[in-house]
Amino acid sequence: MRNLTLRHLRAAQEIARHGTIVRAATTLGLTPPAITIQLKQIEEDAGVVLFDRTNDGLRPTAAGLAFIDAAQMIEERLRQLDDEIDAIKGVRAGTLALGVVSTAKYFAPRLMATFRKTHPDIAVSLTIGNRAEIIAKLKNHDVDIALMGRSPSDMPLHSVVFGDHPLVMIAPPDHPLAKRRDITKEEIAKEHFLIREPGSGTRISLEIYLGEIPGKLDDLGTEMSSNETIKQAVMAGLGIAFISAHTIAMELEFGKLVTLDVIGMPIRRQWFSVTRTDRTISPAMNAFQVFLRQRGAECLPFFDKLYPMQQEPG
């Protein structure tokens, strides 16, 4: 593999991204024959086929996926090198790709704004997605730091807590349980729930909480694609929901929603800053991590005054 160049790496990345030689060539400003030659050189040098030719386009083989992952790491390292050279020269600049799960979008802009006051020359880009999407972007080196609840266990990651994450049960103000106190788990389990997709951190916590109720997990409720949709559905009277307290500050303030007084709730989880352990930490990443440790918690919506928190069981 000694004959590989950055051009070869970028050609393979664009082929994987677009699925065709023509589109990859257009993106790189080259001709299709030039890209074809580069791909042939890579495969001859490696002694393996990197892409399967299918009716739907070029699809990476197992070797191709390994090659593309290495290419992404090399490009990422070169970008970090730019930041490190700037740091050596005393330039307080750099770039940071931040990925956050959809629940964190309610406070991520405030985090970025507060960080920018002390690091105005670090350009921060923000990507928002569900848990699976943000994990995929970490895996593909598309984000430098991810903010989420439970971190995945199938890749090398370093997770650091930067704040509490309370989870609560919500209902419309006219719900029969709205004025009740000490609602039992068995009582709340009889309600119809509006829930996120499988694999979401909030849903996992709800499944843990209701796991001992016979048959409840077999028919947990109605799936919805976003916290906003769930909140609107609860306000419309379609059911109740278990949701992050950080997503409902405005609705509580204006009396559109109420939190139910369920025994064992709110459940307190934590927010984590997650990075890959198999990569070098750039000065921009280090600056943001230090900021999160020192000031991250103060950028979260303040919920303690509304409801005392209890630690999640287990």
N, C-alpha and C positions, 0 to 999 in steps of 0.2 A: 504493500500500500504506500510505498515511498514516493510514487509518482503523482499522488493526489494533490490537487490544488484547491484553493478556495472556490474557483470557478466550478470545479467538479462538484464540490459540496453543495453549492447554491443551485446548480442545475438539478441535482437529485431532490433537494428540498422543494423546488418549484414543480417538478414533475409529480411528486407526492401530493402537493397541495392542490394542483389543478387536474391531475389525472390524464393529461395529454401533453405530447411534445409541443404541439402548436401553441397552446396557452402558456406553457412554461417559457417557450422562446419569446413570446410577446412580452411577458412580464420582465424578462431579463434583457430585452432589446437585442436579441440575437435571432438568427434564422433557425428554423426547425432542423435542417441538416447539421448545423453546428451543435445543437443540443443532442441530437442522435449520436454524433461522434463522441461527445463527452460521456454520454451514458455507456457507450460501447467500451470506451477506454477504462471507465470505472469497473465494469463487470469483468473485463479481461484481466485487469490488474488484481481484482479481488478473487477471481476464479469462481464466482457465484453469480446467479441471476438476482438482480435487485428488484425487478418489477415483473409481475405476471401480466401478460397481454390478454385482456378480457374484452367482452363486448361492451362493457361499461367504461372502458379506459384502462390505463395502467394502474395496477394496484401493488403496493409494496409487499414483497415476500418477507419472511422472518429476517433474512439477512438485510433486506432493504430497510426494515424498521430500525434495526440496530445501527445501520449506517446513518440514517436520518437523525436518530437520537444523538449520535456522536457529532454530526454536523451542527445540530442546534446547540450542543454544549460548547463547541469551538467558537461559534458566532457569539454566544453569550459571554464566553471568556474574553474574547476580543473587545466586546463592549465594556466589560468590567475593567479591562486594561486601560481603556481610555479614561475611565473615572479615576483609576489609581494614579495614572500619570498626572492628571489634573490635581489630585490631592497632593502628590509629591511637589508639584509646582506651586502649591498653595492656592489653587483655584477651588473655591467652594461651590463646585457645580457637579452635575451628574444627572442621571436619569433613573427613574424607579418605576417599574411596572407593578401596580398593585391590583390584586384580584380579591373580590369580596363576595361572599354568599349573599343572596338577595335580601336576607333579613338585615344584614349589616349596611345596606344602602341608606338606611335611615340616619346613620351617624357618620358614615364614611366621608361625606363632604366636609363636615365639621372637623374631622381628624385632619383632612388634607389642608384645610384653611389654617388651622392652628399650627400645623407643621410648617407651612409656607412662611409664616411670620418670622421664623428663626432660620429657615433655609430657603430663601427666595430664589436661589439659582439652581435648585434641584427640581427638574421637571418630572412631575408625577402623573402617570396615566392611570386611569381607573377602568377596570373590567368588572362587570356585575353578572352573576349567573347563579344558577342553582348549585347545590353542593356537588353534584356529579360533574357539572361543567367546569367549576373552579378546580376540582381535583384533576380533571383532564388537562387543564392549562398548566397546573403545577408539573404534571407528569411530562408535558411536552415543552417545558421551559418557556412557556409563553408569559408567565408572570414571575416576578422575583419574590414577592411576599404575598401570602394569602391570609385573609382574616376570616375565621370560621369557628364553629364550635368543635365538635369531635373531629379530630384529624384522622385520615385514613391510615391503615397499618400495612398496606401493601407496597410501600416505597419508603426509602430512607428520608425521614423528615425530622426537623427540630421544631418543637412547639413551645411557645412561651405565653403564659397567661398575661393579659393586660387589662382585664376588667371582668366584673360579674355580669351574668346574663340571666335575668329572671324570666321564667316561663309561667304564664298565667292562663286561667280559664276565663273566657269572655262570653257575654250574652248581651242581648238588647236590654235596655232599662226596664221594659215591661215583662221580662221573662219571669215565670212563677218562682224561680230560685233566686231572683235578683236581690231580694231582701232577706234571704235565709242566711243563717250562720251555721258554721260547722257542718257543711254538706259532706256526707260520707262518700267514699269511693264507689260504693255499690249504688248509691242514688245517682251520682253523676254519670255512671256507666249506662244508665237507662236512656240518656239523652242521645239525640242524633248529632254526630260530630261532622264538622267540615274540616277536612284534613289536607295536608300537602302530599306530594308524590312520595312513593316508597324511596327510602334512602335519605330523606331530608332529616336534618338533625332534630327538628321539632317533632316530627312524626316518630322518630326512634324513641325519644323521651316519653311520648304519650303511650307508645306500645309497652315500654317498660313499666310505666305507672299502672296501666290497666291490664297488664299481663296475667295477673292472678284472678281476674274476673272470667269465669268459664264462658267460652264462646265469643267474647267481645272482640277479640282480634280477628275473628273470622268475618265479622261484618262491622268494621270500625266506623265507617261513615262514607260521606261523599267526597271524592277527591277533587281538589281545585288547584290551579296552576300557580297561584301567587298569593302572597299575604293580602294584597289589596283586594283581590276577588273574595277571599275569605272574609275580610272585614265587612265588605259590602253585603255579602250573603248573610252574615250574622245580623247586621242592622236591619235587613229585610225580613228577619224571622225564620230563616231556613234551617237554623240549627245553632249550636254553640261551637266554640273552637278553643283549642289549646294553642297558644301563640306567644311569641316573644313580646315581653312588656315594652321593648324598645320600639315596637312598631305601632303602638296605640296611644301614644302620649296625647296627640291632638284630639282623638275621638273621646278619650276619657275627660279631657278638659272641657269639651263642649257637650258632654252628656249623651253622646251618641252610642256609647258602649259602657258596660260596667264589668268589673272583675267579680267573679263569683268566689265566695268564701268557702273554698273546698279544703277539707282537712288534708294537710301535707303540701299545700300550695300557698304561695308560689314556690316553684322548684328553682333552685339556683344552680345554673350551669356557669361556665366561664367562656369568655372570648379568648381565642388564641391567635397569636401571630405565628404563621407556619412557613418555614423555608426548607428547601432540600438540603440535606447534609453533604451531598456529593457535588457541591459547587462552592466556589469562592465567594465570600461576602464582600460586595463592593462598598466603597465609602458611603454611597447614597443609601444602600440597604442598612448599613450599620447605623447611620444617622437616624433613620426612621425607626429602627428597633430601639435605640436609646430613647427616642422621643416617646414611643409607646410605653416603655417601662416607666418613664417619669411622669407622663401627662396623659396617657391614653385613657385612663379611667375617667378623667374629668370631662372628656369629650363625649361620654356616653349619656343618653337621657337618664335623668335622675328619677329613680322609681322607689327608693327606700321610704321616702316620706309618705307614699301612697299605700304601701303594703310591706309589712316586715317579711323578710325572706327566710326560707328554711332550706337546708342543704338537701340536695337530691339523694334519695335513698340508693344504696348500692354504688 
